[in-house]
């Protein structure tokens, strides 16, 4: 059984450290070291929420991500990442409103998770599903070519006003990343049919068990995604 849980990062620092270690190991295996979302400034931030894919007993972390709300104390990682190539990002995020925007960032999957058939689509569904609990309107992301298709499926759109129609050379010159946004996190109008249905099911059943179909067959998931008590 695979457990996917979401929590305010200040509630479980030990799990956050396991998440950071796993993220570092995955990126280093691909020769990537300079990624703004690797910074650990967020670990004590009350406006950041972690999503962790782990074993039922919590001893193994198979992947994760986080929702980091833009605040006076902490910018979103993509702001500084994009600013190196296009400083219009700061004005763009300021124009979105008074701290009603967050970034879905730091997404990674271990090779073990990939072997189980747990891909980025599961994390994408969860990230979008829980964001409507956080009093935000917009959710942004900076994604790799390998995850772009799944990001678009769960409701993101390309921010064509920035970079080269939304694309940048990042985190190094031979790699690209695309800036994305969901402009209505409550209604997710751009989410595709099957994925929108999956997101809405998660919102209706934030805590519980579900059999999910994946490329390796059916898997049993335990979800623990209710953040209301932490608002």
C-alpha positions in Angstrom: 0.0 0.0 0.0 1.2 3.5 -0.8 0.3 6.5 1.4 0.0 10.0 0.1 -0.3 12.7 2.8 -0.3 16.4 2.8 0.5 18.6 5.8 1.8 22.0 6.9 5.6 21.7 6.8 6.0 23.1 10.3 4.0 20.1 11.6 6.5 17.4 10.5 10.0 18.7 10.0 11.5 15.2 10.1 9.4 14.1 7.1 10.4 17.3 5.3 14.1 16.4 5.8 13.5 13.0 4.3 11.7 14.6 1.3 14.6 17.0 0.8 17.2 14.2 0.9 15.2 12.2 -1.7 14.8 15.2 -4.0 18.6 15.9 -3.9 19.4 12.3 -4.7 17.0 12.1 -7.7 18.3 15.4 -9.2 21.9 14.5 -8.6 21.4 11.2 -10.5 20.5 13.4 -13.5 23.4 15.7 -13.0 21.2 18.6 -11.9 22.3 20.6 -8.8 21.2 24.2 -9.4 17.5 24.3 -8.9 15.8 27.0 -6.8 13.2 24.7 -5.4 16.1 22.7 -3.7 16.5 25.6 -1.2 15.4 24.7 2.2 14.2 28.2 3.2 10.6 26.9 3.3 11.1 24.3 5.9 9.9 26.6 8.8 7.4 28.5 6.7 3.8 28.4 7.9 2.5 29.1 4.4 4.1 26.0 2.8 2.5 22.6 2.6 4.2 19.3 1.7 2.8 16.3 -0.2 4.7 13.1 0.5 4.4 9.7 -1.1 5.6 7.1 1.4 5.3 3.6 2.7 2.4 2.8 5.0 4.6 2.9 8.0 6.3 6.2 6.9 9.8 4.8 6.8 10.3 5.1 3.1 9.7 8.2 1.0 9.0 7.5 -2.7 8.4 11.0 -3.9 6.9 14.3 -3.0 6.2 18.0 -3.8 5.0 21.1 -2.0 2.6 24.0 -2.3 4.4 27.2 -1.4 2.2 30.3 -1.0 3.8 33.6 -2.0 4.2 35.8 1.1 6.0 38.9 2.3 8.6 36.6 3.9 9.1 34.1 1.1 8.9 34.4 -2.7 8.0 31.4 -4.8 11.0 29.4 -6.1 10.0 30.0 -9.8 10.2 33.8 -9.3 14.0 33.8 -8.7 14.5 31.0 -11.2 12.8 32.8 -14.0 14.1 36.3 -13.1 17.6 35.3 -14.1 16.2 35.0 -17.7 13.1 37.3 -17.6 12.7 39.7 -14.7 9.1 40.4 -15.8 8.2 37.5 -13.6 8.1 39.7 -10.5 5.6 42.1 -12.0 3.6 39.2 -13.3 3.2 37.6 -9.9 2.5 40.9 -8.1 -0.3 41.6 -10.6 -2.0 38.3 -9.6 -3.1 39.9 -6.3 -2.3 40.1 -2.6 -0.8 36.8 -1.8 -3.4 34.7 -3.5 -0.9 32.7 -5.5 1.2 29.7 -4.7 3.6 27.4 -6.6 3.4 23.7 -6.9 7.1 22.9 -6.8 9.8 20.5 -5.7 8.1 17.6 -7.4 10.1 14.4 -7.6 9.6 10.6 -7.9 12.1 8.0 -7.0 13.1 5.2 -9.4 11.4 2.8 -7.0 8.1 4.8 -7.4 8.5 4.7 -11.1 8.9 1.0 -10.9 5.6 0.8 -9.1 4.0 2.9 -11.9 3.5 5.9 -9.6 4.1 8.8 -12.0 3.8 12.6 -11.8 0.1 12.4 -12.7 -0.8 11.2 -9.2 1.1 14.0 -7.6 -0.4 16.5 -10.0 -3.9 15.4 -9.1 -3.2 15.7 -5.4 -1.5 19.1 -5.7 -4.4 20.6 -7.5 -7.0 18.8 -5.3 -5.6 20.2 -2.0 -4.9 23.7 -3.2 -8.5 24.9 -2.9 -8.2 24.5 0.9 -5.5 27.2 1.1 -7.4 30.4 0.3 -5.6 31.0 -3.0 -6.9 31.6 -6.5 -3.8 30.9 -8.7 -1.5 28.0 -8.7 1.8 28.2 -10.7 4.5 25.7 -11.6 7.7 25.5 -13.5 7.9 22.1 -15.2 10.2 20.0 -17.3 9.3 18.7 -20.7 8.7 15.2 -19.2 5.9 16.5 -16.9 4.4 19.1 -19.2 1.8 16.9 -20.7 0.5 15.7 -17.3 0.5 19.3 -16.0 -1.7 20.4 -18.8 -4.1 17.4 -18.1 -4.7 18.5 -14.5 -5.5 22.1 -15.5 -2.4 24.1 -16.0 -1.9 26.5 -18.9 1.3 27.9 -20.3 2.2 31.5 -19.3 3.0 32.7 -22.8 3.6 36.3 -21.6 7.0 35.2 -20.2 10.2 33.8 -21.7 9.9 32.4 -25.2 6.1 31.7 -25.1 6.5 30.4 -21.6 9.7 28.4 -22.1 13.1 28.9 -20.6 16.5 27.3 -20.6 16.5 26.0 -17.0 18.1 24.6 -14.8 21.0 24.5 -17.3 21.5 25.5 -20.9 20.7 22.1 -22.4 17.4 21.7 -20.5 14.2 23.6 -20.8 11.3 24.4 -18.4 7.9 25.8 -19.0 6.1 28.4 -16.8 2.5 27.3 -16.0 -0.6 28.6 -14.2 -4.1 27.6 -13.1 -6.1 30.8 -13.0 -9.1 29.4 -11.2 -8.0 26.7 -8.6 -11.6 26.2 -7.4 -13.2 25.3 -10.8 -10.0 24.2 -12.7 -11.7 24.9 -16.1 -8.8 23.7 -18.2 -8.5 20.3 -16.5 -9.2 17.4 -18.9 -12.2 15.2 -18.3 -10.7 12.1 -16.7 -8.2 14.1 -14.6 -10.8 16.6 -13.5 -13.0 13.8 -12.3 -10.1 12.3 -10.4 -9.3 15.7 -8.7 -12.9 16.2 -7.7 -13.1 12.7 -6.3 -10.1 13.5 -4.1 -11.7 16.7 -2.9 -14.8 14.8 -1.9 -12.7 12.1 -0.1 -9.6 13.7 1.2 -9.0 10.9 3.7 -9.5 7.3 2.9 -8.5 4.4 0.6 -8.8 4.0 -3.1 -7.7 1.5 -5.8 -6.0 3.5 -8.5 -5.3 2.1 -12.0 -1.8 2.7 -13.3 0.5 1.4 -16.0 1.6 -1.4 -13.7 -2.0 -2.4 -12.8 -4.1 -1.5 -9.8 -2.5 -0.2 -6.6 -4.1 0.6 -3.2 -3.5 4.2 -2.0 -4.2 5.6 1.4 -4.9 9.4 1.2 -4.5 11.8 4.1 -5.1 15.2 2.5 -7.3 17.2 4.8 -5.6 20.6 5.6 -8.7 22.4 7.0 -7.6 22.0 10.6 -4.2 23.7 9.7 -5.6 26.8 8.1 
